[in-house]
Amino acid sequence: MLAWLNALLAPVKWLYMEFLKYRNMANYKMEHNGQVVSLQKVLNDRFDGDDKRIRIRDGSKYDWVYAFRADENKLQYLNKIYLYDHLSYGDTGADFQVYVPTDIPIWINSSLKAEFRSLLNYYKLAGKRYKLIKQ
């Protein structure tokens, strides 16, 4: 009789455990948001474990350097200038930078990198741009 009752309750137990897993995941998502501290915690929980080495900093905002003004069409000598990528300049740049250590496997595993970006896109504020930097 007990074996028969256990056989009847097994699918209910399985569904209850699945429900608890989903509930815990939903609660975790609701407890975290796009604030820097919270976003760092989510990324570190998933990809770095106890070390907590993934950091988020404000983006760099370099001024644009023009070789000539549009109305002049005349080149100018600019001395020595440094070239940065398009995410480093003015208002068109990245709003924040995510520093990820090189030994975290997102740099060699493209599926982990996609998961990292997906998680970052889920929690960041809409319209904010970021740049991943190897540290």
N, C-alpha and C positions, 0 to 999 in steps of 0.2 A: 504494500500500500504506500509506503514512504517513497519507494523508487518511482512509483507512478506519479505521485505528487511532485517529486523533484523534476520528472520529465515534463510535466505540465508547466511548472514554474520557470524552467530554464530559459525560454524565450523572453519572459517578462523580466527576469534578472538581467539578461543581456541588454534589453532595451533600456532598462533603468541605468545600467552602467554607461551606455552610450549617451543617454540624456545627461548624466552627471559630467561626462567629459565635455560635452557641448556647452553645458552651463558654465563650467569653469573657464572654458575658452572665451565665451561671451563676456563673462565678468571681468576677465583679464583685459579684454579689448576696451571695455567701458571704463576701467580704472586708469587707463593711460591715454594721453592725448598728445598734441603736437608741441607741448612745451619742451624746451631743451633737455631738462633733467629727465623728464618722462621718456622722451624719445631715445636718449642715451641708454636708459635702463632697459627699454625694450630691445634695442639692438645688441646690447651686451648680454642680456639674458639668452637671446637666441644664438648668437654667434661667438661669444667670448667666454661664456661661463662665469667663473668666479674672479677672473683677472680684471674685468671692467676697464679695458684699455681703449675702447672705441670712444672718441671724443667728438664733440660738435663745437665749432667756433663760428663767429661771424665771418662773412665773406670779405675778401679784400676788394677795395674799391679804388683802383688806379684811375687817374684822369686819362682821357684820350689824348694821344699825341698825333697832331696832323702834320703831314709833310708839306702841305700847302693849303691855303684857303681856297674854297671852291670858286670864289669870284676872281681870284688871281690867276689860277692855273700856272703858278710859278713854284718850282721846287725851292726848298730852303735847306740849309745845312743844319742838322739837328744835334751835332756832337755825338755823344755816345748815348743810345737809348736801349732799353731792355724790352724785349717782346714778350708778352704774356698771351695766354689763350683768351678767347672771346668771353669766357665766364669771369674774367678778372677786372673788367673795365666798367666804370661808372654805373649808370642805372640799368645797363643791360646785363650785368654780371650776376653771379650766384649770390643768393641771399645768405647762405651758410655753407660751411665746408665740413665734411665728415672725414675725420682722420681715422684710418683703419690700419692697424699694424700689418706688416707684410706676411707674418706667419699665419694669419687667419686665411683659410682656404678660399675666400671669395675671389682672390686674384688669379687663381689657377683653375677654378671650377666655375664654368659659365652658368651652370644651373643655380649654384649657390649665390653667385653675383646677381642673377635675376631675382632670386628670392629676397636678397638683401635690398635691392632697389624697390621691389614690390612692397616689402614691409615699410620701408622708408616713405614711399609714396602714399601708403595707407594712412600713416599717422601724421605726416607733415601737413601744414596748412595749405589750402588751395592757393595756387599762384606763386608759391615760394619755390625758388630754384636752388639746387644744391650741386656740389662738386665733391666727388670721392677722391681722397688723397691718400696715397701710400705713405705710411709713416715708418 
